[in-house]
């Protein structure tokens, strides 16, 4: 391996490590918002205000008022198959679930503990 190739490999490895470290440094609420933006915002209002793009999709800020947030963990792990008619089935891994639940709780003004 040439010195140039070795240097390029080091830059790639360290750059990837720094990026993953930055993602890990985000708060659970911030990671949860990113998940909601990626998977849910097409239908649901995911912020503190605004209407859902899909009229039958409950705004996320209403979920903590309707359900204890912790009770949503099982549904997120096993796959939510109810909801509005256009809702696809999603399943999430435990770190994603924790982040999404922290974000939902933050919409009600309560951070999960």
C-alpha positions in Angstrom: 0.0 0.0 0.0 1.4 3.4 -0.9 1.7 6.2 1.6 -1.1 8.1 -0.3 -3.4 5.1 -0.2 -2.7 4.5 3.5 -3.3 8.2 4.3 -6.6 8.1 2.4 -7.7 5.0 4.3 -6.9 6.6 7.6 -8.9 9.7 6.6 -11.9 7.5 5.7 -11.8 5.5 8.9 -11.4 8.5 11.1 -14.0 10.4 9.2 -16.5 7.6 9.6 -15.7 7.3 13.3 -16.1 11.0 13.9 -19.5 11.0 12.1 -20.7 8.0 14.1 -19.5 9.7 17.3 -21.4 12.8 16.4 -24.6 10.9 15.9 -24.1 9.1 19.2 -23.5 12.4 20.9 -27.0 13.6 19.9 -29.6 13.5 22.7 -32.2 10.7 22.5 -34.8 13.3 21.7 -32.8 14.5 18.7 -32.2 11.0 17.4 -35.9 10.3 17.8 -36.8 13.4 15.8 -34.5 12.2 13.0 -36.3 8.8 13.0 -39.7 10.5 13.0 -38.6 12.8 10.1 -37.4 9.8 8.1 -40.2 7.3 8.7 -43.3 9.2 9.9 -43.4 12.8 8.7 -44.8 11.8 5.3 -48.2 11.3 7.1 -47.9 12.6 10.6 -47.3 16.1 12.0 -44.2 15.4 14.1 -43.7 18.8 15.6 -45.4 20.8 18.4 -47.8 22.4 15.9 -49.2 21.9 12.4 -51.6 19.5 10.8 -50.7 16.0 9.7 -50.3 15.7 5.9 -52.5 12.6 6.1 -55.8 13.8 7.7 -56.3 10.4 9.4 -52.8 10.4 10.9 -52.7 11.6 14.5 -50.2 14.4 15.1 -47.3 13.1 17.2 -47.9 15.8 19.9 -51.3 14.1 20.6 -49.8 10.6 21.2 -48.5 11.3 24.8 -52.0 12.7 25.6 -53.7 9.5 24.4 -51.3 6.8 25.6 -48.6 6.4 28.2 -45.5 6.7 25.9 -43.8 3.7 27.5 -46.7 1.5 26.3 -45.9 2.3 22.7 -42.5 0.4 23.0 -44.0 -3.0 22.3 -46.0 -1.8 19.3 -42.9 -0.2 17.9 -40.8 -3.4 18.4 -43.4 -5.8 17.0 -44.6 -3.5 14.2 -47.5 -1.1 14.3 -50.2 -2.5 12.0 -53.0 -0.2 13.0 -53.3 3.5 12.6 -54.5 5.3 9.5 -55.3 3.2 6.4 -52.2 4.3 4.4 -49.8 3.5 7.3 -47.0 1.1 6.4 -45.9 -1.5 8.9 -42.8 -0.4 10.7 -40.5 -2.3 13.2 -37.7 -0.6 15.1 -34.7 -1.8 17.0 -34.4 -1.1 20.8 -32.1 2.0 20.4 -34.5 3.5 17.8 -37.5 2.8 20.1 -35.9 4.5 23.0 -35.0 7.5 20.9 -38.5 7.7 19.4 -40.2 7.4 22.8 -37.9 10.1 24.2 -38.9 12.4 21.3 -42.6 11.6 21.8 -42.4 12.3 25.5 -40.6 15.6 24.8 -43.5 16.8 22.7 -45.6 16.6 25.9 -43.0 18.6 27.8 -41.8 15.6 29.6 -38.4 14.0 28.9 -38.3 10.2 29.5 -36.3 9.2 32.5 
